[in-house]
Amino acid sequence: MREAPLVTEDLSFKQDELPADRSLVIIDDDRSFLQRLARAMELRGFEVRFGHSVAEGVDLIREKAPAFAVVDMRLEDGSGLDVIAELAKVRPDSRAIVLTGYGNIATAVTAVKLGAVDYLAKPADADDVTDALLAPSDSKAPPPENPMSADRVRWEHIQRVYELCNRNVSETARRLNMHRRTLQRILAKRAPK
């Protein structure tokens, strides 16, 4: 006797699923990534405006609050969480996601409490972003096709702590409970895939 195939709900993007208000603000200080993502989101039917800093993001939101937002966690002039908080205040029904290269649970929880609907690790592609923005409120977006490897997540965490310790190897090693020489070897290598 054959088993019935598993039927899973398809949560991927379909062009006709875009709402009437397609306004999207993207805030990221990585200019090349920002241009690629803005172009890809325009091709998917969104009306995109973008900025590179917390100040620009807040100005764009106050000028005309968007239905959607994609905000980088770490910006040159502060935290993207400030942009998320402003959007939640100005337009509570908006859907925002946070992008970051330095994912951790504490900031993910904070982002969601401030009004973000999802939290994606960089580099996220336009399909992942679109699926997260348009996912029904009671469900989660499908998992990414190519998530970061465990080695890459570890490397990103070490890099984040190293930056937060002002690139002080001894302090970073102490906080990570790691031998200083081991940390130096890790920092000397390229990022894993």
C-alpha positions in Angstrom: 0.0 0.0 0.0 1.4 3.4 -1.0 1.4 6.3 1.4 -0.3 9.5 0.3 2.2 12.2 -0.5 2.7 14.9 2.1 0.9 18.1 1.1 2.6 21.2 2.3 1.2 24.7 2.0 3.1 26.8 -0.7 4.1 30.0 1.0 6.3 31.3 -1.8 5.6 34.6 -3.6 3.1 34.9 -6.3 2.8 38.3 -8.2 -1.0 38.5 -7.8 -0.6 38.3 -4.0 0.7 41.8 -3.7 -1.6 44.1 -1.7 -2.9 47.4 -3.2 -0.3 49.4 -1.1 3.0 48.2 -2.4 5.2 50.8 -0.8 8.5 49.5 0.5 11.4 51.2 2.3 14.8 49.5 2.4 17.5 50.8 4.7 21.0 49.4 4.4 24.4 50.9 4.5 25.9 48.3 2.1 25.2 50.3 -1.1 25.8 47.5 -3.6 23.5 45.1 -1.7 20.9 47.8 -1.3 20.9 48.6 -5.1 20.6 44.9 -6.0 17.8 44.3 -3.5 15.9 47.5 -4.5 16.0 46.5 -8.1 14.9 43.0 -7.4 12.0 44.2 -5.3 10.9 46.6 -8.0 10.8 43.8 -10.5 8.5 41.9 -8.1 6.1 44.9 -8.1 7.0 46.9 -5.0 7.3 50.7 -5.0 10.7 51.1 -3.5 12.3 54.0 -1.7 15.6 53.5 0.1 18.2 55.1 2.4 21.5 54.3 4.0 21.2 55.4 7.6 18.9 55.5 10.6 18.3 59.2 10.0 17.3 58.7 6.3 15.1 55.7 7.3 13.2 57.8 9.9 12.8 60.7 7.4 11.4 58.3 4.7 9.0 56.8 7.2 7.8 60.2 8.5 7.5 61.5 4.9 5.2 58.6 3.9 4.9 55.6 6.1 5.3 52.4 3.9 3.3 49.2 4.1 6.6 47.2 4.1 10.1 47.8 5.3 13.4 45.9 5.1 16.0 47.3 7.6 19.6 46.3 8.2 20.3 45.8 11.9 23.7 47.6 12.0 23.8 51.0 10.2 26.6 53.6 10.2 24.8 56.0 12.5 23.1 53.5 14.9 20.7 50.5 15.1 18.1 49.6 12.6 15.8 48.8 15.5 15.3 52.6 15.8 13.8 52.6 12.3 11.6 49.6 13.1 10.4 51.4 16.3 9.5 54.6 14.4 7.7 52.6 11.7 5.6 50.7 14.4 4.7 54.1 15.9 3.8 55.8 12.7 2.1 52.9 10.9 1.4 49.9 13.3 -0.1 47.8 10.5 3.1 47.8 8.4 5.2 44.6 7.9 8.9 45.0 8.6 11.8 42.6 8.5 15.3 43.0 9.9 18.4 41.9 8.0 21.8 41.3 9.7 25.1 39.6 9.2 25.4 39.2 12.9 22.4 37.2 14.0 21.7 36.5 17.7 18.6 35.6 19.6 18.5 38.7 21.9 18.4 41.1 19.0 15.9 38.9 17.1 13.6 39.0 20.1 14.0 42.8 20.4 13.2 43.3 16.7 10.0 41.2 17.0 8.9 43.1 20.1 9.4 46.4 18.3 7.2 45.2 15.4 9.3 43.3 12.9 7.6 40.2 11.5 10.8 38.3 10.7 14.6 38.3 11.1 16.8 37.2 8.2 20.5 36.6 8.1 22.5 38.3 5.3 23.0 37.6 2.6 19.3 37.1 2.1 18.0 37.0 -1.5 15.0 38.8 -2.8 12.9 35.7 -2.7 13.5 35.2 1.0 12.7 38.8 1.7 9.5 38.8 -0.4 8.3 35.5 1.2 8.9 37.0 4.7 7.1 40.2 3.9 4.1 38.5 2.4 3.8 35.5 4.7 0.4 35.2 6.4 0.5 36.7 10.0 -0.2 33.3 11.5 2.6 31.4 9.7 6.3 31.7 9.2 8.0 32.1 5.9 9.6 28.9 4.5 13.1 28.2 5.5 15.8 29.6 3.2 17.1 27.4 0.4 20.8 28.1 1.3 21.1 28.9 5.1 24.4 29.7 6.6 26.5 26.7 7.7 27.1 26.2 11.4 30.8 27.1 10.8 29.7 30.4 9.2 27.3 31.2 12.1 30.1 30.5 14.6 32.5 32.7 12.5 30.0 35.5 12.3 29.4 35.4 16.1 33.2 35.5 16.8 33.5 38.5 14.4 30.7 40.3 16.1 32.2 39.9 19.6 35.6 40.9 18.2 34.1 44.1 16.8 32.2 44.8 20.0 35.4 44.5 21.9 37.0 47.1 19.7 39.2 44.5 17.9 41.0 43.6 21.2 42.0 40.0 20.8 42.7 39.4 24.5 39.3 40.8 25.6 37.5 38.9 22.8 39.2 35.6 23.8 38.2 36.2 27.5 34.6 36.9 26.7 34.3 33.9 24.3 36.1 31.7 26.9 38.6 30.8 24.2 42.4 30.6 24.2 44.0 33.7 22.7 46.0 31.8 20.1 43.0 29.8 19.0 41.1 33.0 18.4 44.1 34.5 16.5 44.1 31.5 14.2 40.3 31.8 13.6 40.6 35.6 12.9 43.5 35.0 10.4 41.4 32.6 8.2 38.8 33.6 5.6 35.1 33.3 6.4 33.7 29.8 5.9 31.0 29.3 3.3 
